[in-house]
Structures are given as C-alpha cells and as structure tokens.
C-alpha cells in the first residue's frame, strides 16, 4: 500500500490556524498541542487509507469524491478528496458549524 502525501489547501491551513488561535486565546496551550497531534494523526490515517472517510457531505453537496475524517478527541472534521498522487485537504471545520454553508464558499473550493 502506497502512502499518499497529504496536501492541505490554503483555506485548510487557515482553518487550523484559527482553531489553534482559539485554544491559545482560551489559555489552553496543552489543548492546542493536542489538537495538532490529533490533526497529524488524521492526516497520517487519510494518507494511508483515504477510502475510509465518510462520503456523507460529498453526497449532500453533490461534490463527488469529497470525504471527511473526524479528529480523535476534538470536534473537528477534515474534508478531503483523494487525487491520483496526493490527498487534497479542502477544509478543517468544527463539527458544529453549518458544514454545507462553509463548504459552498466559492473561495474555499477554488
């Protein structure tokens, strides 16, 4: 089994920066570090087994190939599409957000 590199888009990196900034603003540096660890674990998993993510929002939004994977112990979802040579991470969103609205942001999907 070939491990594919995981390549976050600029918007996904901004999502991660926002989540880390939130935890740091709340005075929860250990939680921020745990979030980064959970994200790295998620990226490793989807790089190895991209087909295991849920296609639920891909079907809802009519975005073929879109899948998501939940972070362990954190309420965040990693949205991605498997490409022939890499994993294209579109967003990293809090699970309580209005996911369809956030995923339909044209700037985020360009």
N, C-alpha and C positions, 0 to 999 in steps of 0.2 A: 504494500500500500504506500503510495507516494503522498507525502505531506505537502499540501499547497501553502504557499505564503499567504498570510492574511494582510490585506492592504486596506486600512481604513481611509475613507474619503475625508476631505477637509471638514465637512459637517459632522461626521462621526467623531473626529478629534475634538471639535468644539463642544460636542455633547459631553465627552469625557472630561474636558477641562471644566465645564460648568458643574458637573457632578462633584468633582474633586474640590472645586472652589466652594461649593455649598457645604460640604463636610468640614472643610477647614474653617469657614466662617462660623460654623456652629461649634468650633473648638474641639473637633473630633478628628485630630490627626491620625490616630490609630485606625479609625473607621475609614478614612480616606485611603490609607495604605492598604487596608483590607479590600477596599473596592478595586484598587489597581491590581492586586493579586487575583481577585475573582475574575476581573476582565481578562487578564493574561491567561488564566485557566480556560476561560471561554474561547478565547482566540486559538489556543492550542487545540482544544476539542474540535472546533469547527474546521480548523486546518486539516485535521486527521479524518474527521467524519462529517463532512458538510451535509450529507443527506439526512442527518438525524434531527436537524432543526425543524420546527413546525412550519408548515406552509399556510397556516390559517389566514394570516393577513395578506399573503400573496393572492389567495383566492378571493378574499373580501374586496381587495383593492384592484383586482384584475392586473396584477403585476407578476407575470409568470416567472417562476424561479425564486421569488422572494421568500426567504425563510427567516425565522428568528430563534435565538437560543437565550434562555434565561441565565442570568448570573446566579451563582450559588450564594445564598445568604443576603443578597441585595435585590431590591425591587427594580432591576433594570433588565432590558431586553436588547440583545444585539441583533440588528437586522442586516441581512447579507444576501448576496447572490453568488452562487458558485460559477466561476468562469473557467475556461479550459486550463489556464495556467495559474490562477490565484483565487482567493476568496475576496470579494468586493464588499466591504462593510459600508453600508449606507448610513446607518444611524445607531446610536446607543441611547435609548429612551427609557425614562421611568415608566413602569408598567401602569401607573395610574393616569397617565396622560391620555388625551384623546388621540390614540395612535393613528387612526385614519386621517385625521386633520394634519397631524405632524408629518405623516409620510407623503401627503399630497402637496407639500410645499415644493413648488417647482424648482426653487434654488437648491433644495436638498437632493433632488434626484437627477440633476444635470450631470 
